[in-house]
Amino acid sequence: DKNNVKELILIGQDISLYGKDVGRQCTLTELLRGILENTRSIRWIRLLYLHPAHISDELIELMACEKRICKYIDLPIQHINDRILSLMNRKTTRREIESLIRKIRTKIANVFLRTSVIVGFPSETEAEFQELLDFIKEVKFERLGAFVYSREEGTEAYAFKNQLHHKTKQARFDTVMSLQREIASALNQTLLASTREVMVDAKQEDAKDMYVARLEQDAPEVDGTVYVQSKRALTPGTFLKVKIVDTMEYDLLAETL
């Protein structure tokens, strides 16, 4: 805070289990309350990543009411079919994931949900893959990353029968990403002509009067970019209001007000 930090990212494979590995009683929610109490200038506090099976109502309530916690939840579901989730040892079900997403969207205004999914897991059928596609269409995650299942020695799934052909896995990956491009493009269209707050990350080196910035709903290096045209020099870490003047599949073009 004293070093003029503008964004704090709490990151781990599952930060919703903060403290459990060393037997601490302190929860992620209590950690966040401590950070909020002891910092003032940090504008964005971002959480990466939260396992769907471990998100508490207490955490959702804190995120809903605390303006400095980014309204952005990275919720890796990996799949939605119950059989595949069980094989992945995810310890959650479709019904539980659907209930959690409804709760988050109801409680946290203007929240952006990011998720990751794995396609081509051993024995994944065409019907199970279609179930995942239909779910993505229904939920319309604001941000989504997809991964092709990779067979790794030493993992439980390495010995599973019915490993899928790499062409099948790649085709499913391409289908998911094509769908998500449509969803992201449609979302960006809704932002056109709106006024939004962004944080400047850097000067765009190959373009005059152009800066690279992000919305609160964009994590660095993994989500979209807001390219800001500005005649005046902008300093990295600056927060400012901009008008969205054009949209791309994942990125936005904006002008300073």
C-alpha positions, 0 to 999 in steps of 0.5 A: 500500500505504501508503495503505491500499489494499484492492484493486488492479485491473490493467486493460487490453485484454489485460494478458497482453501486458504489456510487449510493446508497449514491448519490455520483457522483463518479463512479467505474471507477473513484474510480479505477483511484484513487486507481491506482494513490495512490498505487504502490506496489499492483500488483492485483486489483480484481473486484467482482461482476459486474452486466451485466446491469451496466458495462460501456464502460469506465470501460471496457476501463480502465480494458483493458489498466491498467495492475494492474487490473486483467483481470478477470470479475465476471459477474453473469448472473443467466440465459440466457432465456429472460422469466426467466431473467424477472421473476428474475427481472434481468433487462437485456436480452439475446441479451444485455448479448451476446453483452456485452460478445463480447465487453469484449472479444474483448476489454480486451486481455486474459480476464477470465470470471466467471459467476454464474447461477441458475437452477430450478427457478420456472416454468423453462422448459426443453427447457429453461434449454437447452437454458442455457446449449447451451449458456454455451457450446457456451460461454465457461466461464473460470470460472462458479458456479451454484446454485440450486434455493432455495425457500425463504420466503419473496422473490417475487419468493416464491409465484410463481406457478410451483415450481420445484421438488428438484430432477429435480433441482438437476439433472439440477445442476449436468448437468451444473456442468458436462458440466463446468468440461469439459470446465474447463478441456479443458481450463487447457489443453491449459495451459500445458507446458506454463509459467505463473506468479502466486502469492503464497498463502501458504505452502501446509502443507501435502506435502513436497516442495509444495506451494498453488498459484494462477493465476491472473485469479483465485479469492481466495477460489472460483476458481482453485489452482496452486500447485507449486513444489519448492525446495526453500522456498517461502513466501506468497505474492511472485510473480514468474514465473512457468511452468505448468507441469500437469493439473486437472479438475480445478487445475494446477501443476507447477514447479518453473523456 
